[in-house]
Amino acid sequence: MPVFRPIASLLLLLAASHALAFDFRTIGAPTAILYDAPSLKGGRLFIAPQGMPVEIVSTYGDWSKVRDASGDMAWLETRSLSARRNVVVRVASARVRANPDDNAPLVMTADKGVLLELVDPQAGAWVRVRHRDGLAGYAKASDLWGI
């Protein structure tokens, strides 16, 4: 039936766009061991500090395969993750402004690798962030990793 083809195509498109959505989390445990396989018997690769943002690539039982800001992938126990969202500055100097506008007053600059809390997870061209010292404002989403 030709009437159902456009509807079926639309449903497939929606399902595909949902599958491409990024799932970012933050290490919630004081430290989390990253492994090369989804098992405590796997090789230990790295100890991730609390607050480090990661992207969940896949899950397997109680384990999550994650990617870090440098692109490295590893496995960790899912219980080590928190829904809290942090981001990492990925440019030499990110400007955090009072409002989401290039002409807004500058609140601070953050160097590459600085960890910021994502205050509002609604991603647009600008996102609201907070430094651990309490300074908050808007940064360009393109300057950050973890959105």
Buried (B, 14 or more C-beta within 10 A) or exposed (E): EEEEEEEEEEEEEEEEEEEEEEEBBBBBBEEBBBBEBBEEEBEEBBEBEBBBBBBBBEBEEEBBBBBBBEEEBBBBBBEBBBEBBBBBBBBEEBBBBEEBEEEBEEBBEBEEEBBBBBEEEEEEEBBBBBBEEEEBBBBBBEBBBBB
